[in-house]
Amino acid sequence: MSAEQIEIEHVHKVFRGDGQDVIALRDIDFKISQGQFVCLLGPSGCGKSTLLNAIAGFSLATQGEIRVEGKPVRQPGPDRGMVFQEYALFPWMTVAENITFGLKIRKEDPRKMEGKLNSLLKMLKLTDFRDRFPKDLSGGMRQRVAIARVLALDSPIMLMDEPFGALDALTRRSLQDELLKIWSEFKKTIVFVTHSIEESIYLSDRIIVMTYRPGTVKRDVHVDLPRPRNPAATDFNDLKREISQLVMEEQNRFESAQLKGTTGD
Amino acid sequence: MGINWSSALKGIWVPVAVLVVWELVVRLGAVNPQILPAPSAVLIKWYQYLLPYEPYEQFQGSYLRWFFSGELIRDLLASLYRVVVGFLIGAVLALPLGLLMGASPRIYDYLNPVVQVLRPIPPIAFIPLAILWFGLGDPPAVFLISLGAFFPVLMNTIVGVRAVDNIYIRAAQNLGANSRVMFIKVILPAAMPYILSGVRIGIGTGFICMIVAEMIAVNNGLGYRILEAREYFWSDKIIAGMFTIGLLGLAIDTGVSRLNDYLLRWHRGLE
């Protein structure tokens, strides 16, 4: 196995519209090595979710290729567990059923499954909510369940699409910390989409700043700050200022496109 | 689950007033009791209709068997049997078809024109054909009830499947679900709120069809009995029968609604 776990090679993605095609991604080309925590950062419409969906296999690249562990991505699969912004828990299943759904599909041994379930419930502080339905849980709780559901699969890669976007600041911070704990404990590769500059610096080894339409890599930033990181520290804020400038350029392009009505949304 | 006594009490006054006025109007001779019998007369008739002809003392067998030999009970059970069997046949055919039509645009395109042409024909309009095909008795009645239940369940299942949020499909694909698991564990439960509201409408339509079918094709059941009573000018029995039909309808609807609440206990929209 090569150290480069995810290889994104000259990926283009075009959405065919009624009037005119929208180029969502243009010539995206980078590699992610095993165990890296990578954030895709950019304003709305920069194609960061499109790229994540392409890695997940939900919608394939129009041109170019994405390889995971050397194999081209053709369809979604449990080796790339996804955590969605909208949680995407199955509301008709209890917390326990949601977490074990992937294991049952795999026909895992019931005793092993039970053990795994219990340790995940414990790790994510969900033990008391085992038999509740998602409707009874807060947003933060739901996202814990979604994370547990993906962890249950033991997938080497976790894809996260603005998973904490809908949470309040405090819940968000505590989930970020838990995610970092899980990441270092399980040595996962994480690709994390966000539009929060602070979140990207707080979490990741590497930030891919993307341009507004067509989505390209504007800057590939390696974050070398020691962990645990302190958002109030000077070096943290220096980096934040630098990245803000990059992102705001793209945000301004997005806003002027909005004013011209060319966003296509 | 507490009963709200103050609102239950409020609900009593209007029916009581109606009954009193009704009773007085008949007692004072304002209307012919053959046209409109007094509520007390209806109640007495209802009781007679409920009890078997022969008194218990002359009956061989247990009390329960004696009680269930009463005309009203037999009619009630006959009607209930028809509506349940008819509904089940209609729903069991509609559900898989609806799932297929909802999930596959190709199958939808093939079948939708036929559905759209047949659906607006009221099931009642199938009576002549039903009798021609199945003769008299239970078969045409059950056929009509199935037909009445079929289309609401079908249409709601199609809409329900089409309305399944794509995010669930993606999440399940991501967790490795094959198409069979996807159908049974994801699409079916996700569409369940729609399907169950189709079930509720379907059983209501089936209920109407049941009464009509009994008036035409069979010689027992509540629908048959009130039509028969008219021939003897037993208006009290007609009204007693009507109330029985209403109570049966209410009982069925309550049952379906309970089932609904249980199956959708995970659903947000539920109190």
Interface residues (C-beta under 8 A of the other chain):
Chain A: A56 F58 Q75 P76 G77 P78 R80 G81 M82 F84 E86 A88 L89 F90 P91 W92 M93 F101 G102 I105 R106 F133 P134 K135 R149 L153
Chain B: I167 Y168 R170 A171 A172 Q173 N174 L175 G176 A177 N178 V181 K185 V186 P189 A190 M192 R265 W266 H267 R268
